[in-house]
């Protein structure tokens, strides 16, 4: 295989895998099998493309190959079912129910109107038959294209624990024959929180890649935004759906300013705000206003609406020094009440350090130092390093940045943290 072919296949697979898996899952109605068949298409590409060349539309090639394998699998199942019918009258039920189901699935697969397969698959993976943590882990693995290690880092959890959740979730969905569909309005509520969390974490992985050579994975951000817009239209009276959409729009508005010409991350205070996308900010602020209206005066704002409000504080500031940090601290105080977590407390410490001075922020960070869930979280050390540098404790700050660099799995982030440590010395 040539040096050019393998990276091309890897790039196409990264961009197209979730769409292919979602489309195949609609055909076979089995998430685990859909992932297996999509992987078969990838293996076929690895075997075929080096000899025949990369096709003009590699994504379509993979999609067609995966769908054909799914149809072959269904035809084999139908043939097997017919043979079984001949073994005795006790299998009449199989003839009456299984074979028509397979025929219906084949007809569905041939239909041109795909609809939003990705959203269907998210709702399927987030079925209440699964524990909440298993729902999100499975959806991130299949839809986000995240590795088990990346999901474990997102949840600050051991990798074997995440792997077990994913395997059990696939088995449970297959055993209980969960329908591959967006449920009716009265059945959406038990899944909605998990669906929102999946979309949010897929966006986050795109916005700040947890591993690899790139600081961002823009395709994941774009896909999360697309699905988020579809979901908000599907549940127009759910404030959190609009809050999440607002958060993603405002965060995505910074994409062009978040990396420099060499692909290195640029921190928020140093970003050229003239490069922020004004149209996305406007859409985000409009969605946030709608979310706050849905909450009304008596309802407590949800976590996505609060995070969107924090992002809006940054978006409204023409320059970094104009940021309303006391307001951001107040919003983090509210967020810590409705969605407490060590990461929220760390972000609150950053805001406190900006609003009331680095010593005040450092005291809050030090209080988190012994939290076991943050033991391998590089941004705890990086935040401490930043606050120490602002206090003039350069040697201590450099050690913290070096410690953070040793924990991150993203090459660009590691280089940036190492450079900050070097500059302080």
ZAMARGU-4260 file (C-alpha; in steps of 0.2 Angstrom, whole numbers, plus 5000, padded with zeros to 4 digits):
<rodrens>
0) 5000/5000/5000 | 5007/5017/4995 | 5011/5030/5008 | 4997/5041/5000 | 4983/5028/5000
5) 4982/5024/5019 | 4981/5042/5025 | 4967/5045/5012 | 4957/5030/5018 | 4959/5035/5036
10) 4954/5052/5032 | 4938/5047/5023 | 4934/5034/5036 | 4935/5047/5050 | 4924/5059/5040
15) 4911/5046/5034 | 4910/5032/5047 | 4896/5038/5058 | 4885/5042/5043 | 4888/5025/5035
20) 4885/5016/5052 | 4869/5026/5054 | 4863/5021/5037 | 4867/5003/5039 | 4859/5002/5056
25) 4843/5008/5047 | 4844/4993/5036 | 4849/4979/5048 | 4841/4987/5064 | 4856/4981/5075
30) 4869/4994/5080 | 4883/4981/5083 | 4880/4973/5067 | 4880/4990/5058 | 4897/4994/5065
35) 4903/4977/5060 | 4897/4979/5042 | 4904/4997/5040 | 4921/4990/5046 | 4919/4976/5033
40) 4918/4990/5020 | 4933/4999/5027 | 4943/4982/5025 | 4937/4981/5007 | 4943/4998/5004
45) 4960/4994/5011 | 4961/4979/4999 | 4954/4987/4984 | 4960/5005/4983 | 4978/5002/4983
50) 4976/4991/4967 | 4963/5001/4958 | 4966/5018/4965 | 4955/5029/4976 | 4938/5031/4969
55) 4931/5049/4963 | 4919/5048/4978 | 4927/5038/4991 | 4913/5041/5004 | 4899/5035/4992
60) 4910/5020/4988 | 4911/5015/5006 | 4892/5019/5009 | 4887/5008/4994 | 4899/4994/4999
65) 4892/4994/5017 | 4874/4994/5011 | 4877/4980/4999 | 4884/4969/5013 | 4869/4974/5024
70) 4857/4968/5010 | 4867/4952/5007 | 4866/4949/5026 | 4847/4951/5026 | 4845/4940/5011
75) 4855/4927/5019 | 4844/4928/5035 | 4828/4927/5024 | 4835/4912/5015 | 4839/4904/5032
80) 4822/4908/5038 | 4814/4900/5023 | 4824/4884/5026 | 4820/4884/5044 | 4801/4885/5040
85) 4803/4869/5030 | 4809/4859/5046 | 4791/4859/5054 | 4775/4867/5057 | 4781/4874/5074
90) 4790/4887/5064 | 4775/4895/5056 | 4777/4910/5067 | 4794/4913/5059 | 4786/4913/5042
95) 4772/4925/5047 | 4783/4937/5056 | 4802/4936/5053 | 4802/4935/5034 | 4791/4950/5031
100) 4801/4960/5043 | 4817/4956/5033 | 4808/4960/5017 | 4802/4977/5024 | 4820/4981/5029
105) 4826/4977/5012 | 4813/4989/5005 | 4818/5002/5017 | 4836/5000/5012 | 4831/5003/4994
110) 4822/5019/4997 | 4830/5035/4992 | 4823/5045/5006 | 4836/5042/5020 | 4829/5055/5032
115) 4841/5059/5047 | 4848/5042/5051 | 4861/5050/5063 | 4847/5057/5074 | 4838/5040/5073
120) 4853/5031/5078 | 4857/5043/5093 | 4839/5040/5099 | 4841/5021/5097 | 4857/5021/5107
125) 4849/5032/5120 | 4835/5020/5123 | 4829/5018/5142 | 4833/5000/5141 | 4851/5005/5143
130) 4859/5013/5159 | 4862/5031/5155 | 4881/5030/5156 | 4880/5015/5143 | 4869/5025/5131
135) 4881/5039/5130 | 4897/5028/5129 | 4889/5018/5115 | 4883/5033/5105 | 4900/5041/5106
140) 4909/5026/5100 | 4897/5023/5085 | 4892/5040/5081 | 4907/5051/5087 | 4920/5039/5080
145) 4928/5041/5097 | 4940/5027/5103 | 4936/5019/5119 | 4951/5028/5126 | 4945/5045/5120
150) 4928/5041/5128 | 4936/5036/5145 | 4946/5053/5145 | 4930/5063/5141 | 4922/5054/5156
155) 4938/5054/5167 | 4934/5035/5169 | 4945/5019/5167 | 4946/5013/5149 | 4940/4995/5154
160) 4925/5001/5162 | 4920/5011/5146 | 4924/4996/5135 | 4912/4985/5146 | 4898/4997/5145
165) 4899/4998/5126 | 4899/4979/5123 | 4885/4976/5135 | 4875/4990/5127 | 4876/4983/5110
170) 4871/4966/5116 | 4856/4973/5126 | 4850/4983/5110 | 4851/4967/5099 | 4843/4956/5112
175) 4828/4968/5115 | 4826/4972/5097 | 4824/4991/5100 | 4816/4999/5085 | 4828/5010/5074
180) 4818/5026/5075 | 4815/5043/5082 | 4802/5040/5095 | 4785/5048/5096 | 4784/5064/5106
185) 4777/5056/5122 | 4792/5044/5122 | 4806/5056/5119 | 4807/5063/5136 | 4816/5048/5144
190) 4829/5049/5131 | 4831/5068/5128 | 4844/5071/5141 | 4856/5057/5135 | 4853/5063/5117
195) 4858/5081/5121 | 4873/5074/5130 | 4879/5064/5115 | 4877/5079/5103 | 4887/5090/5116
200) 4901/5078/5118 | 4903/5074/5100 | 4904/5093/5097 | 4917/5095/5111 | 4928/5081/5103
205) 4927/5091/5087 | 4930/5108/5095 | 4945/5102/5106 | 4952/5085/5100 | 4957/5074/5114
210) 4970/5065/5104 | 4979/5065/5088 | 4989/5078/5078 | 4975/5091/5075 | 4969/5104/5088
215) 4951/5102/5081 | 4940/5090/5071 | 4929/5102/5062 | 4919/5088/5053 | 4912/5083/5071
220) 4908/5101/5075 | 4898/5103/5059 | 4889/5086/5061 | 4884/5090/5079 | 4878/5107/5074
225) 4867/5099/5060 | 4860/5086/5071 | 4857/5099/5085 | 4847/5110/5073 | 4836/5095/5068
230) 4833/5091/5086 | 4828/5109/5091 | 4816/5109/5077 | 4809/5092/5082 | 4807/5097/5101
235) 4803/5116/5099 | 4797/5118/5117 | 4813/5111/5125 | 4824/5125/5132 | 4839/5113/5134
240) 4839/5108/5116 | 4839/5127/5111 | 4852/5130/5124 | 4863/5117/5117 | 4861/5124/5100
245) 4865/5141/5106 | 4881/5135/5115 | 4887/5125/5099 | 4884/5140/5087 | 4893/5152/5098
250) 4908/5141/5102 | 4909/5136/5083 | 4910/5155/5079 | 4928/5155/5086 | 4934/5141/5075
255) 4944/5151/5063 | 4953/5160/5077 | 4957/5145/5088 | 4972/5139/5079 | 4986/5149/5071
260) 4994/5146/5053 | 5004/5131/5060 | 4989/5123/5067 | 4993/5127/5085 | 4980/5131/5098
265) 4977/5149/5102 | 4969/5153/5119 | 4954/5163/5121 | 4962/5179/5127 | 4974/5179/5113
270) 4962/5176/5099 | 4959/5189/5085 | 4940/5192/5088 | 4938/5200/5071 | 4940/5182/5064
275) 4925/5176/5074 | 4910/5172/5063 | 4897/5185/5066 | 4883/5176/5058 | 4885/5161/5070
280) 4886/5172/5085 | 4870/5180/5080 | 4861/5163/5077 | 4868/5157/5094 | 4862/5173/5103
285) 4845/5171/5095 | 4844/5153/5100 | 4849/5158/5118 | 4835/5171/5119 | 4823/5158/5113
290) 4829/5146/5126 | 4828/5158/5140 | 4810/5163/5135 | 4805/5145/5135 | 4812/5144/5153
295) 4801/5159/5158 | 4804/5169/5174 | 4800/5155/5187 | 4810/5140/5180 | 4828/5137/5184
300) 4839/5138/5169 | 4846/5121/5163 | 4865/5117/5161 | 4866/5120/5142 | 4856/5136/5143
305) 4869/5142/5157 | 4884/5137/5147 | 4877/5146/5132 | 4875/5161/5143 | 4893/5160/5148
310) 4898/5158/5130 | 4887/5173/5126 | 4897/5184/5138 | 4913/5181/5129 | 4904/5183/5112
315) 4897/5200/5117 | 4915/5207/5122 | 4923/5216/5108 | 4940/5214/5117 | 4946/5201/5130
320) 4948/5214/5143 | 4929/5219/5141 | 4923/5202/5146 | 4910/5203/5161 | 4920/5190/5172
325) 4909/5194/5188 | 4893/5189/5177 | 4902/5173/5171 | 4907/5168/5189 | 4888/5171/5194
330) 4883/5159/5179 | 4896/5146/5185 | 4889/5147/5202 | 4872/5143/5195 | 4879/5129/5184
335) 4887/5121/5199 | 4870/5120/5207 | 4861/5111/5193 | 4876/5101/5186 | 4889/5099/5199
340) 4906/5092/5193 | 4924/5094/5196 | 4927/5101/5179 | 4913/5114/5182 | 4922/5119/5198
345) 4938/5121/5188 | 4931/5132/5175 | 4923/5142/5189 | 4940/5144/5197 | 4947/5151/5180
350) 4933/5164/5180 | 4936/5169/5198 | 4954/5171/5194 | 4949/5183/5180 | 4936/5192/5190
355) 4945/5193/5207 | 4963/5190/5204 | 4974/5175/5202 | 4977/5171/5220 | 4958/5169/5223
360) 4957/5157/5208 | 4972/5147/5214 | 4965/5144/5231 | 4950/5136/5222 | 4961/5126/5210
365) 4971/5119/5225 | 4955/5113/5233 | 4953/5102/5218 | 4970/5095/5218 | 4966/5079/5227
370) 4950/5075/5217 | 4953/5058/5210 | 4943/5061/5194 | 4955/5075/5189 | 4971/5065/5193
375) 4974/5063/5174 | 4965/5079/5168 | 4979/5090/5160 | 4969/5106/5162 | 4970/5106/5180
380) 4988/5107/5180 | 4988/5119/5165 | 4975/5131/5175 | 4987/5130/5190 | 5001/5135/5179
385) 4992/5149/5171 | 4987/5156/5188 | 5005/5154/5195 | 5013/5163/5180 | 5001/5178/5183
390) 5007/5178/5201 | 5025/5179/5195 | 5030/5161/5201 | 5037/5156/5185 | 5047/5141/5190
395) 5032/5133/5198 | 5021/5138/5183 | 5033/5130/5171 | 5033/5113/5181 | 5014/5113/5180
400) 5014/5116/5161 | 5026/5102/5159 | 5015/5091/5170 | 5000/5095/5159 | 5010/5092/5143
405) 5014/5075/5149 | 4996/5070/5152 | 4988/5077/5136 | 4986/5065/5121 | 4984/5079/5108
410) 5001/5083/5099 | 4996/5101/5096 | 4991/5104/5114 | 5007/5096/5121 | 5018/5107/5110
415) 5009/5122/5116 | 5010/5118/5134 | 5029/5113/5132 | 5032/5130/5124 | 5024/5139/5138
420) 5035/5130/5151 | 5050/5134/5140 | 5046/5153/5139 | 5044/5154/5158 | 5061/5148/5160
</rodrens>
